Amino acid sequence: MIGLPGKVVSDVTNVLGLVTGNAKATLVAESGAGWPVVFSVNPSEVSLKKKNSTEGNRAVVTHSFQDALKGTSNIRLELSGAQVLGAVTTQKAVDQLIAWATPVRISTAAALELGSYTAAEKLAGDMVARADRARGRTAGTGGTAEVATKNPVKEMGAGPVFYRLPVLLFSWGIAGPMGRNAKVALESVKVKYKRFDEFGVPVWASFDLTLVEYTAPKPFTNPTSGGVPGRTRHVVCQGENVVQIANRAYGSPHAWRRIAEENGLDDPLRVRPGRSLALPPANENPEGQRR
């Protein structure tokens, strides 16, 4: 089943378990990469936890919905005593779970798409700021600046990378504690080898796992601030104009027209500092698409 989408592998495994009347807890990579982990013995204990930050005893999280998103955590599922049996399947399950608990590298552009908006945007902004400072210093000495920042995301492609845990699908029969094909990340795994064969090959292992609910953010939004999907705002700083803002937000200076139309601006080069501008979603702005 390697190479098939993770949902297909998970569904097939669940159907086989239901047909035999013995549904098994299963973990599969959403991408379909790697091997599915089907536990021979289901967990003996399951704990589900969700935490909110409240103000005293009033059960008030916050007065702002955006801050409320920051004050609530994703569901955590702790599985204890899940077991795998077999000379081949035991070690393969151990290796696969360890791999899933290890962050994988993703590009900066992918980090923007997958939710690390704050970190990626900060890095892009830092690059632009350095370029602006370089231009300013060069202009002050009477020289010419040769710094290009047309597309900060592209420029970051050869620079630092970001990491994230693989997204997994967790199922256990028809529903299970989080529903069928729940998207999770493997936060921690503890393996206890129970038995080895005469050659020293593990044939029985017990697992304690902590799974964290994975919620995919909308593209080009800031999951940390909880902004409205597809919409962001930018406060104009001293010396900024709409052309510069468009270049930094979308990677193209030509996107200034869409920002100007969205905010009713007559002159994109003259915007009052401190004004808050609405930035349209990139997928609604053909000229400002990230490339």
Salt bridges, closest charged atoms under 4 A:
ASP11 OD2 - LYS7 NZ 2.99
GLU30 OE2 - LYS183 NZ 2.87
GLU55 OE1 - ARG58 NH2 2.70
ASP67 OD1 - LYS70 NZ 3.78
GLU121 OE2 - ARG290 NH2 3.78
ASP126 OD2 - LYS122 NZ 3.16
ASP132 OD1 - ARG135 NH2 2.23
ASP132 OD2 - ARG248 NH2 2.28
GLU187 OE2 - ARG76 NH2 2.39
GLU240 OE1 - HIS234 NE2 2.95
GLU240 OE2 - ARG248 NH1 3.22
GLU262 OE2 - ARG231 NH1 2.88
GLU262 OE1 - ARG258 NH1 2.87
GLU284 OE1 - ARG231 NH2 3.63
GLU284 OE1 - ARG258 NH2 3.92
